[in-house]
Amino acid sequence: MVVGAWGGEGRYILSNGVATAASDVFVGGITTNLLYHKPYALYTCCPVTNHCAKGLLRVAGGSFTTDGTLWLSQDGAGVLEVGPAGSVTAANVTLTNTPAALTGGADLAAKVKFTCGPQGVGTLTTAGALTIGPGATLEVDSTALEARGQFPLISFGTCEGDFASVTVTGRGSVRKTATGYVLDRSTGTAVILR
């Protein structure tokens, strides 16, 4: 599955239900060397020299699963948005960065965004490897979140790399653990002695 390729713009939005991809999913471009090995013929009719595709995979609700690798920004700008009732599962997740040398001046790094609801947030899960390339960012909007506690955002088997920046709009902070990334909105009492 390819969402946005060779200068084009693609969007896949799931608001409810279940969607399953049997092979790799590319959001924000795909390089021709990967495409040649896939059962697609798109490369015969598209300008493969254009490396600034835009792709958006939004799972506002429901479940999106791929048996392959979920690639963001493999040859363009890829964005994954997960809503409060959304669940994304992949065998592996690779967040890449299309370099400025290919795009004419812009680094097109992968973006992962979570939007919280009143009681929680959706998840991104891989039992395999999460690979985070240079410049990839994580954004969390917790303004609607009323519940307190620790909310898993991303779960992984192994992780290579880290996000260049993590931004939280609203209250809470994101921390990395041995098995994933967690939004922490714990309750507690602070006592300040002077």
Residue frames as a rotation matrix with the C-alpha (Angstrom) as fourth column:
MET 1
0.589 0.808 0.000 0.00
0.808 -0.589 0.000 0.00
0.000 0.000 -1.000 0.00
VAL 2
-0.627 -0.765 0.146 1.40
0.773 -0.634 -0.005 3.41
0.096 0.110 0.989 -1.02
VAL 3
0.566 0.766 -0.305 -0.08
0.799 -0.601 -0.025 6.66
-0.203 -0.230 -0.952 0.30
GLY 4
0.875 -0.244 -0.418 1.47
-0.297 -0.953 -0.065 9.52
-0.383 0.182 -0.906 -1.69
ALA 5
0.269 -0.815 0.514 4.28
0.654 0.546 0.524 8.95
-0.707 0.195 0.680 -4.19
TRP 6
-0.422 -0.653 0.629 6.61
0.894 -0.183 0.410 10.96
-0.152 0.735 0.661 -6.48
GLY 7
-0.993 -0.032 0.111 5.36
0.046 -0.991 0.127 14.44
0.106 0.131 0.986 -5.79
GLY 8
-0.240 0.970 -0.020 1.76
0.065 0.037 0.997 13.35
0.969 0.238 -0.072 -5.39
GLU 9
-0.712 0.103 0.694 -0.35
-0.686 -0.311 -0.658 13.71
0.148 -0.945 0.292 -2.29
GLY 10
-0.293 0.604 -0.741 -2.22
0.028 0.780 0.625 10.81
0.956 0.162 -0.245 -0.75
ARG 11
-0.539 0.204 0.817 -4.44
-0.837 -0.236 -0.493 10.40
0.092 -0.950 0.298 2.31
TYR 12
-0.339 0.509 -0.791 -5.94
0.193 0.861 0.471 7.35
0.921 0.007 -0.389 3.94
ILE 13
-0.632 0.225 0.741 -8.38
-0.722 -0.518 -0.459 8.12
0.281 -0.825 0.490 6.75
LEU 14
-0.436 0.484 -0.758 -9.99
0.388 0.862 0.327 5.49
0.812 -0.151 -0.564 8.94
SER 15
-0.395 0.355 0.847 -12.68
-0.702 -0.711 -0.029 6.69
0.592 -0.606 0.531 11.33
ASN 16
0.146 0.470 0.871 -14.03
-0.856 0.502 -0.127 3.33
-0.497 -0.726 0.475 12.46
GLY 17
0.936 0.295 -0.192 -13.89
-0.352 0.810 -0.469 -0.37
0.017 0.507 0.862 11.70
VAL 18
0.355 -0.812 0.464 -10.91
0.027 0.505 0.863 -2.56
-0.935 -0.294 0.201 10.79
ALA 19
0.847 -0.214 -0.486 -8.42
-0.520 -0.149 -0.841 -2.16
0.108 0.965 -0.237 7.92
THR 20
0.490 -0.688 0.534 -5.69
0.027 0.625 0.780 -4.70
-0.871 -0.368 0.325 7.20
ALA 21
0.586 -0.433 -0.685 -2.77
-0.805 -0.213 -0.554 -4.50
0.094 0.876 -0.473 4.75
ALA 22
0.980 -0.148 0.137 -1.04
0.129 0.982 0.137 -7.78
-0.155 -0.117 0.981 3.92
SER 23
0.289 -0.922 0.258 2.27
0.871 0.142 -0.469 -6.15
0.396 0.361 0.845 2.90
ASP 24
-0.615 -0.615 -0.493 4.41
0.753 -0.644 -0.135 -3.09
-0.234 -0.454 0.859 3.63
VAL 25
0.635 0.765 0.109 2.68
0.772 -0.624 -0.119 0.30
-0.023 0.160 -0.987 3.90
PHE 26
-0.556 -0.821 0.130 4.47
0.831 -0.554 0.053 3.41
0.029 0.138 0.990 2.60
VAL 27
0.665 0.718 -0.207 3.19
0.734 -0.679 0.000 6.81
-0.141 -0.151 -0.978 3.76
GLY 28
0.741 -0.411 -0.531 4.99
-0.331 -0.911 0.244 9.74
-0.584 -0.005 -0.812 2.15
GLY 29
0.362 -0.572 -0.736 6.73
-0.927 -0.137 -0.349 8.19
0.098 0.809 -0.580 -0.83
ILE 30
0.724 -0.236 0.648 8.48
0.058 0.957 0.284 5.02
-0.687 -0.168 0.707 -1.84
THR 31
-0.140 -0.842 -0.520 11.84
-0.721 -0.274 0.636 4.62
-0.678 0.464 -0.569 -3.54
THR 32
0.432 0.354 -0.829 11.87
-0.886 0.340 -0.316 2.82
0.170 0.871 0.461 -6.87
ASN 33
-0.569 -0.689 -0.449 14.29
-0.577 0.724 -0.379 0.16
0.586 0.043 -0.809 -5.67
LEU 34
-0.806 0.379 0.455 11.70
-0.245 0.486 -0.839 -0.92
-0.539 -0.788 -0.298 -3.09
LEU 35
0.128 0.945 -0.300 8.84
-0.730 -0.115 -0.674 -0.63
-0.671 0.305 0.675 -5.53
TYR 36
-0.141 -0.231 -0.963 10.45
-0.921 0.388 0.041 -2.84
0.364 0.892 -0.267 -8.17
HIS 37
-0.923 -0.270 -0.273 10.27
-0.156 0.914 -0.375 -5.72
0.351 -0.304 -0.886 -5.71
LYS 38
-0.614 0.779 0.126 6.62
-0.165 0.030 -0.986 -5.15
-0.772 -0.626 0.110 -4.90
PRO 39
-0.508 0.468 0.723 3.59
0.806 0.555 0.207 -6.21
-0.305 0.687 -0.659 -6.95
TYR 40
0.399 0.598 -0.695 2.91
0.243 -0.800 -0.548 -2.68
-0.884 0.050 -0.465 -8.22
ALA 41
-0.039 -0.403 0.914 3.32
0.998 0.035 0.058 -1.11
-0.055 0.914 0.401 -11.65
LEU 42
0.796 0.432 -0.423 3.03
0.462 -0.886 -0.037 2.54
-0.391 -0.166 -0.905 -10.59
TYR 43
0.020 -0.891 -0.454 6.63
0.129 -0.448 0.885 3.33
-0.991 -0.076 0.106 -11.47
THR 44
-0.452 -0.184 0.873 5.79
0.840 0.242 0.486 3.00
-0.301 0.953 0.045 -15.20
CYS 45
0.141 0.625 0.768 3.58
0.805 -0.523 0.279 6.10
0.576 0.579 -0.577 -15.21
CYS 46
0.926 0.222 -0.306 4.93
0.372 -0.676 0.636 8.42
-0.065 -0.703 -0.708 -12.47
PRO 47
0.534 -0.769 0.351 7.85
-0.258 -0.544 -0.799 10.90
0.805 0.336 -0.489 -12.32
VAL 48
0.747 -0.198 -0.635 10.09
0.584 0.651 0.485 8.87
0.318 -0.733 0.602 -10.00
THR 49
-0.331 -0.918 0.219 12.64
0.686 -0.394 -0.611 11.71
0.647 -0.052 0.760 -9.86
ASN 50
-0.047 0.395 0.917 10.26
-0.441 -0.832 0.336 13.77
0.896 -0.389 0.213 -7.70
HIS 51
-0.492 -0.329 -0.806 11.08
0.467 0.682 -0.563 13.00
0.735 -0.653 -0.182 -4.06
CYS 52
-0.978 0.103 0.183 8.65
-0.206 -0.647 -0.734 15.27
0.043 -0.755 0.654 -2.21
ALA 53
-0.322 0.897 -0.302 5.43
0.230 0.383 0.895 13.27
0.918 0.219 -0.330 -1.99
LYS 54
-0.645 0.225 0.730 3.03
-0.744 -0.404 -0.533 13.95
0.175 -0.887 0.428 0.85
GLY 55
-0.334 0.530 -0.779 1.29
0.099 0.842 0.531 11.11
0.937 0.101 -0.334 2.63
LEU 56
-0.513 0.268 0.815 -1.11
-0.842 -0.340 -0.419 11.05
0.164 -0.901 0.400 5.57
LEU 57
-0.406 0.449 -0.796 -2.36
0.292 0.889 0.352 7.97
0.866 -0.089 -0.492 7.38
ARG 58
-0.609 0.298 0.735 -5.00
-0.731 -0.571 -0.374 9.06
0.309 -0.765 0.565 9.90
VAL 59
-0.450 0.482 -0.752 -6.56
0.442 0.852 0.281 6.48
0.776 -0.206 -0.596 12.19
ALA 60
-0.458 0.363 0.812 -9.08
-0.632 -0.775 -0.010 8.57
0.625 -0.518 0.584 14.11
GLY 61
0.088 0.500 0.862 -10.88
-0.866 0.465 -0.181 5.46
-0.491 -0.730 0.474 15.28
GLY 62
0.936 0.281 -0.211 -10.88
-0.348 0.824 -0.447 1.77
0.048 0.492 0.869 14.57
SER 63
0.397 -0.788 0.471 -7.92
-0.093 0.476 0.875 -0.50
-0.913 -0.391 0.116 13.92
PHE 64
0.778 -0.288 -0.558 -5.32
-0.600 -0.078 -0.796 -0.34
0.186 0.954 -0.234 11.14
THR 65
0.461 -0.602 0.651 -2.95
-0.217 0.635 0.741 -3.32
-0.860 -0.484 0.162 10.86
THR 66
0.590 -0.341 -0.732 -0.18
-0.747 0.113 -0.655 -4.30
0.306 0.933 -0.188 8.48
ASP 67
0.950 -0.273 0.151 1.66
0.204 0.910 0.361 -7.61
-0.236 -0.312 0.920 8.43
GLY 68
0.325 -0.859 0.396 4.66
0.767 -0.005 -0.641 -5.79
0.553 0.512 0.657 6.95
THR 69
-0.530 -0.607 -0.592 6.61
0.812 -0.564 -0.149 -2.67
-0.244 -0.560 0.792 7.82
LEU 70
0.750 0.661 0.018 4.96
0.654 -0.737 -0.172 0.74
-0.100 0.140 -0.985 8.19
TRP 71
-0.389 -0.901 0.192 7.28
0.921 -0.372 0.116 3.28
-0.033 0.223 0.974 6.50
LEU 72
0.766 0.544 -0.343 6.93
0.518 -0.838 -0.173 7.05
-0.381 -0.045 -0.923 7.01
SER 73
0.743 -0.422 -0.520 8.81
-0.506 -0.862 -0.022 9.57
-0.439 0.279 -0.854 4.82
GLN 74
0.346 -0.617 0.707 10.63
0.502 0.758 0.416 6.94
-0.793 0.211 0.572 2.77
ASP 75
-0.608 -0.510 0.608 10.70
0.790 -0.311 0.529 9.29
-0.081 0.802 0.591 -0.25
GLY 76
-0.196 0.593 0.781 8.69
0.209 -0.753 0.624 12.32
0.958 0.286 0.024 0.83
ALA 77
-0.759 0.019 0.650 6.87
-0.576 -0.483 -0.659 13.67
0.302 -0.875 0.378 3.87
GLY 78
-0.301 0.633 -0.713 4.93
0.252 0.774 0.581 11.04
0.920 -0.004 -0.393 5.83
VAL 79
-0.620 0.220 0.753 2.56
-0.735 -0.498 -0.460 11.74
0.274 -0.839 0.470 8.71
LEU 80
-0.481 0.521 -0.706 0.83
0.485 0.828 0.281 9.23
0.731 -0.207 -0.650 10.98
GLU 81
-0.574 0.399 0.715 -2.06
-0.705 -0.685 -0.184 10.62
0.416 -0.610 0.675 13.04
VAL 82
-0.621 0.365 -0.694 -3.68
0.490 0.871 0.019 8.47
0.611 -0.328 -0.720 15.72
GLY 83
-0.158 0.683 0.713 -6.93
-0.497 -0.679 0.540 9.61
0.853 -0.269 0.447 17.32
PRO 84
-0.374 -0.009 0.927 -8.25
-0.927 0.023 -0.374 8.79
-0.018 -1.000 -0.017 20.79
ALA 85
0.453 0.594 0.665 -10.06
-0.532 0.779 -0.333 5.66
-0.716 -0.203 0.668 19.57
GLY 86
0.709 -0.228 -0.667 -7.43
-0.628 0.224 -0.745 4.60
0.320 0.947 0.016 17.03
SER 87
0.482 -0.585 0.653 -5.08
-0.229 0.635 0.738 1.64
-0.846 -0.505 0.172 17.01
VAL 88
0.645 -0.389 -0.658 -2.18
-0.708 0.017 -0.706 1.09
0.285 0.921 -0.264 14.58
THR 89
0.501 -0.480 0.720 -0.27
-0.247 0.718 0.650 -2.20
-0.830 -0.503 0.241 14.56
ALA 90
0.703 -0.358 -0.615 2.64
-0.638 0.066 -0.767 -3.15
0.315 0.932 -0.182 12.29
ALA 91
0.817 -0.486 -0.311 5.26
0.510 0.860 -0.004 -5.88
0.270 -0.155 0.950 12.20
ASN 92
-0.297 -0.882 -0.366 7.91
0.919 -0.367 0.140 -3.11
-0.258 -0.295 0.920 12.17
VAL 93
0.870 0.488 -0.062 7.80
0.460 -0.851 -0.253 0.68
-0.176 0.192 -0.965 12.02
THR 94
-0.233 -0.962 0.143 10.44
0.950 -0.193 0.245 2.77
-0.208 0.193 0.959 10.21
LEU 95
0.838 0.401 -0.369 10.41
0.364 -0.916 -0.168 6.57
-0.406 0.007 -0.914 10.52
THR 96
-0.005 -0.881 0.473 12.79
0.986 0.074 0.147 7.99
-0.165 0.467 0.869 7.93
ASN 97
0.336 -0.023 -0.942 13.95
0.071 -0.996 0.050 11.35
-0.939 -0.084 -0.333 6.62
THR 98
0.596 -0.138 0.791 14.08
0.803 0.083 -0.590 12.23
0.015 0.987 0.160 2.93
PRO 99
-0.134 -0.775 -0.617 17.23
0.766 -0.476 0.432 14.40
-0.629 -0.415 0.658 2.79
ALA 100
0.423 0.268 -0.866 17.39
-0.080 -0.941 -0.330 17.96
-0.902 0.209 -0.377 1.47
ALA 101
-0.618 -0.743 -0.257 19.75
-0.362 -0.022 0.932 16.86
-0.698 0.669 -0.255 -1.31
LEU 102
-0.796 0.367 0.481 16.86
0.586 0.668 0.459 14.99
-0.153 0.647 -0.747 -2.94
THR 103
0.132 0.986 -0.103 14.04
0.952 -0.155 -0.264 17.45
-0.276 -0.063 -0.959 -2.26
GLY 104
0.038 -0.160 0.986 15.70
0.640 -0.754 -0.147 20.69
0.767 0.637 0.074 -3.34
GLY 105
-0.499 -0.424 0.756 16.27
-0.198 -0.793 -0.576 22.07
0.844 -0.437 0.312 0.12
ALA 106
0.165 0.633 0.756 13.77
-0.928 -0.159 0.336 20.62
0.333 -0.757 0.562 2.57
ASP 107
-0.948 -0.316 -0.046 14.34
-0.265 0.858 -0.440 17.78
0.179 -0.405 -0.897 5.01
LEU 108
-0.011 0.993 -0.119 11.12
-0.762 0.069 0.644 15.78
0.648 0.098 0.756 4.97
ALA 109
-0.913 -0.400 0.083 11.17
-0.333 0.612 -0.717 13.95
0.236 -0.683 -0.692 8.27
ALA 110
-0.379 0.772 -0.511 8.49
0.464 0.636 0.616 11.58
0.800 -0.003 -0.599 9.53
LYS 111
-0.673 0.270 0.689 5.87
-0.658 -0.644 -0.390 12.90
0.338 -0.716 0.611 11.96
VAL 112
-0.506 0.571 -0.647 3.81
0.594 0.774 0.219 10.89
0.626 -0.274 -0.731 14.44
LYS 113
-0.709 0.353 0.610 0.86
-0.534 -0.834 -0.138 12.69
0.460 -0.423 0.780 16.06
PHE 114
-0.608 0.575 -0.548 -1.52
0.724 0.684 -0.086 11.58
0.325 -0.449 -0.832 18.80
THR 115
-0.517 0.551 0.655 -4.75
-0.498 -0.816 0.293 13.35
0.696 -0.175 0.696 19.75
CYS 116
-0.972 0.124 -0.199 -6.22
0.234 0.571 -0.787 12.45
0.016 -0.812 -0.584 23.14
GLY 117
-0.086 0.984 0.155 -9.88
0.152 -0.141 0.978 12.16
0.985 0.107 -0.138 24.01
PRO 118
0.377 0.308 0.874 -11.40
-0.708 -0.513 0.486 12.82
0.597 -0.802 0.025 27.45
GLN 119
0.821 0.050 0.569 -10.43
-0.481 0.597 0.642 9.38
-0.308 -0.801 0.514 28.81
GLY 120
0.321 -0.750 0.579 -7.43
0.261 0.658 0.707 8.27
-0.910 -0.075 0.407 26.77
VAL 121
0.131 -0.435 -0.891 -5.41
-0.863 -0.492 0.114 8.08
-0.488 0.754 -0.440 23.60
GLY 122
0.948 0.188 -0.257 -4.88
-0.308 0.748 -0.588 5.66
0.082 0.636 0.767 20.71
THR 123
0.401 -0.816 0.417 -1.78
-0.239 0.346 0.907 3.51
-0.884 -0.463 -0.057 20.26
LEU 124
0.533 -0.417 -0.736 0.96
-0.755 0.158 -0.636 2.57
0.382 0.895 -0.230 17.80
THR 125
0.514 -0.263 0.816 2.27
-0.502 0.679 0.535 -0.96
-0.695 -0.685 0.217 18.37
THR 126
0.438 -0.407 -0.802 5.04
-0.653 0.468 -0.595 -3.08
0.618 0.784 -0.061 16.86
ALA 127
0.955 -0.159 0.252 6.22
-0.062 0.722 0.689 -6.37
-0.291 -0.674 0.679 18.29
GLY 128
0.494 -0.800 0.340 9.31
0.845 0.350 -0.405 -5.95
0.205 0.488 0.849 16.11
ALA 129
-0.446 -0.847 -0.290 11.58
0.869 -0.487 0.087 -2.97
-0.215 -0.213 0.953 15.56
LEU 130
0.869 0.479 -0.124 10.82
0.445 -0.866 -0.229 0.73
-0.217 0.144 -0.965 15.79
THR 131
-0.223 -0.948 0.227 13.48
0.963 -0.178 0.200 2.57
-0.150 0.263 0.953 13.79
ILE 132
0.781 0.468 -0.413 13.52
0.463 -0.878 -0.121 6.34
-0.419 -0.097 -0.903 14.23
GLY 133
0.121 -0.739 0.662 15.56
0.944 -0.121 -0.307 8.27
0.307 0.662 0.683 11.69
PRO 134
-0.754 -0.506 -0.419 17.09
0.613 -0.771 -0.171 11.75
-0.237 -0.385 0.892 12.07
GLY 135
-0.946 0.313 0.083 14.59
-0.273 -0.908 0.318 14.58
0.175 0.278 0.944 12.37
ALA 136
-0.347 0.871 -0.347 11.52
0.414 0.475 0.777 12.44
0.841 0.126 -0.526 13.11
THR 137
-0.812 0.107 0.574 9.12
-0.471 -0.701 -0.535 14.13
0.345 -0.705 0.619 15.51
LEU 138
-0.514 0.679 -0.524 6.42
0.763 0.641 0.082 13.12
0.391 -0.357 -0.848 17.99
GLU 139
-0.790 0.345 0.507 3.47
-0.408 -0.913 -0.015 15.40
0.458 -0.219 0.862 18.81
VAL 140
-0.567 0.637 -0.522 0.79
0.782 0.616 -0.099 14.81
0.259 -0.464 -0.847 21.44
ASP 141
-0.562 0.506 0.655 -2.32
-0.384 -0.860 0.335 16.93
0.733 -0.064 0.677 21.91
SER 142
-0.668 0.248 -0.702 -3.61
0.644 0.666 -0.377 16.23
0.373 -0.704 -0.604 25.43
THR 143
-0.901 0.278 0.332 -5.87
-0.352 -0.917 -0.189 19.27
0.252 -0.287 0.924 25.77
ALA 144
0.033 0.993 -0.114 -9.07
-0.711 0.103 0.696 17.16
0.702 0.058 0.709 25.79
LEU 145
-0.230 -0.190 -0.955 -7.69
0.281 0.926 -0.252 14.53
0.932 -0.326 -0.159 28.19
GLU 146
0.373 0.451 0.811 -9.48
-0.667 -0.477 0.572 14.62
0.645 -0.754 0.123 31.54
ALA 147
0.952 0.010 -0.306 -8.21
0.157 0.842 0.517 11.31
0.263 -0.540 0.800 32.96
ARG 148
0.410 -0.852 0.325 -5.03
-0.909 -0.356 0.215 11.02
-0.068 -0.383 -0.921 34.98
GLY 149
0.704 -0.243 0.668 -2.39
-0.012 0.936 0.353 8.31
-0.710 -0.256 0.656 34.83
GLN 150
-0.431 -0.873 -0.229 0.09
-0.457 -0.008 0.890 6.89
-0.778 0.488 -0.395 32.36
PHE 151
0.681 0.733 -0.005 -1.08
-0.280 0.255 -0.925 6.30
-0.677 0.631 0.379 28.81
PRO 152
-0.232 -0.769 0.596 0.95
0.402 0.482 0.779 4.11
-0.886 0.421 0.197 26.44
LEU 153
0.367 0.263 -0.892 1.42
-0.633 -0.632 -0.447 5.83
-0.681 0.729 -0.065 23.08
ILE 154
0.395 -0.385 -0.834 3.97
-0.766 0.364 -0.530 3.64
0.507 0.848 -0.151 21.29
SER 155
0.569 -0.248 0.784 4.94
-0.437 0.717 0.544 0.07
-0.697 -0.651 0.299 22.14
PHE 156
0.473 -0.479 -0.740 7.89
-0.779 0.166 -0.605 -1.72
0.413 0.862 -0.295 20.51
GLY 157
0.931 -0.285 -0.229 9.98
0.334 0.918 0.214 -4.88
0.149 -0.276 0.950 20.72
THR 158
-0.081 -0.966 -0.244 13.24
0.915 -0.169 0.365 -3.03
-0.394 -0.194 0.898 20.02
CYS 159
0.924 0.362 -0.119 14.01
0.302 -0.886 -0.352 0.61
-0.233 0.289 -0.929 19.29
GLU 160
-0.169 -0.963 0.212 16.79
0.967 -0.119 0.227 2.26
-0.193 0.243 0.951 17.33
GLY 161
-0.653 -0.130 0.746 17.14
0.384 -0.906 0.178 6.04
0.652 0.403 0.642 17.46
ASP 162
-0.366 0.556 -0.746 14.99
0.780 -0.255 -0.572 8.64
-0.508 -0.791 -0.340 19.19
PHE 163
0.563 0.666 0.490 12.70
0.820 -0.525 -0.228 11.50
0.105 0.530 -0.842 18.22
ALA 164
-0.451 -0.714 0.536 14.40
0.650 -0.674 -0.351 14.79
0.612 0.190 0.768 17.36
SER 165
-0.856 0.237 0.459 11.65
-0.452 -0.775 -0.442 16.58
0.252 -0.586 0.770 19.24
VAL 166
-0.493 0.762 -0.420 8.66
0.797 0.589 0.133 15.66
0.349 -0.269 -0.898 21.38
THR 167
-0.869 0.268 0.415 5.92
-0.302 -0.953 -0.016 18.27
0.391 -0.139 0.910 21.75
VAL 168
-0.513 0.760 -0.400 2.98
0.856 0.488 -0.171 18.05
0.065 -0.430 -0.901 24.15
THR 169
-0.672 0.450 0.588 0.11
-0.254 -0.886 0.388 20.50
0.696 0.112 0.709 23.75
GLY 170
0.583 0.811 0.053 -1.82
-0.306 0.159 0.939 20.52
0.753 -0.563 0.341 27.01
ARG 171
0.384 -0.404 0.830 -0.75
-0.915 -0.049 0.400 18.89
-0.121 -0.913 -0.389 30.27
GLY 172
0.890 -0.130 0.437 1.60
0.047 0.979 0.197 15.98
-0.454 -0.155 0.878 30.74
SER 173
0.090 -0.912 -0.400 4.95
-0.922 -0.228 0.313 14.84
-0.377 0.340 -0.862 29.46
VAL 174
0.898 0.116 -0.424 6.19
-0.324 0.827 -0.460 12.00
0.297 0.550 0.780 27.26
ARG 175
0.111 -0.894 0.433 8.89
-0.875 0.119 0.470 9.65
-0.471 -0.431 -0.769 28.46
LYS 176
0.214 -0.173 -0.961 10.65
-0.687 0.673 -0.274 6.75
0.694 0.720 0.025 26.83
THR 177
0.483 -0.047 0.874 10.71
-0.703 0.575 0.419 3.38
-0.522 -0.817 0.245 28.60
ALA 178
-0.571 -0.735 0.367 12.39
-0.414 0.643 0.644 0.08
-0.709 0.216 -0.671 27.73
THR 179
-0.589 0.411 0.696 9.31
0.637 0.766 0.087 -0.98
-0.497 0.495 -0.713 25.75
GLY 180
0.041 0.647 0.761 7.78
0.946 -0.271 0.180 2.23
0.323 0.712 -0.623 24.42
TYR 181
-0.877 -0.175 0.448 6.73
0.092 -0.975 -0.200 5.85
0.472 -0.134 0.872 24.82
VAL 182
-0.198 0.778 -0.597 4.24
0.967 0.256 0.014 6.87
0.164 -0.574 -0.802 27.51
LEU 183
-0.187 0.255 0.949 2.22
-0.061 -0.967 0.248 10.02
0.980 -0.012 0.197 28.10
ASP 184
-0.531 -0.104 -0.841 2.50
0.783 0.320 -0.534 10.69
0.324 -0.942 -0.088 31.84
ARG 185
-0.250 0.529 0.811 -0.33
-0.361 -0.828 0.429 12.56
0.898 -0.186 0.398 33.51
SER 186
-0.362 0.017 -0.932 0.09
0.656 0.714 -0.242 11.03
0.662 -0.699 -0.270 36.95
THR 187
0.665 0.573 0.478 -1.68
-0.039 -0.613 0.789 12.30
0.746 -0.543 -0.386 40.00
GLY 188
-0.041 -0.681 -0.732 0.15
0.885 0.315 -0.343 13.18
0.464 -0.661 0.589 43.13
THR 189
0.949 0.291 -0.123 0.83
0.311 -0.786 0.534 15.83
0.059 -0.545 -0.836 45.71
ALA 190
0.043 -0.949 0.313 3.80
0.536 -0.242 -0.809 18.12
0.843 0.202 0.498 45.63
VAL 191
0.861 0.119 -0.494 5.11
0.499 -0.380 0.779 19.45
-0.095 -0.917 -0.386 48.94
ILE 192
0.232 -0.784 0.576 7.53
0.361 -0.481 -0.799 22.33
0.904 0.393 0.171 48.78
LEU 193
0.688 -0.119 -0.716 9.56
0.707 -0.117 0.698 23.04
-0.167 -0.986 0.004 51.93
ARG 194
0.426 -0.558 0.712 11.46
0.202 -0.709 -0.676 26.28
0.882 0.431 -0.190 52.28
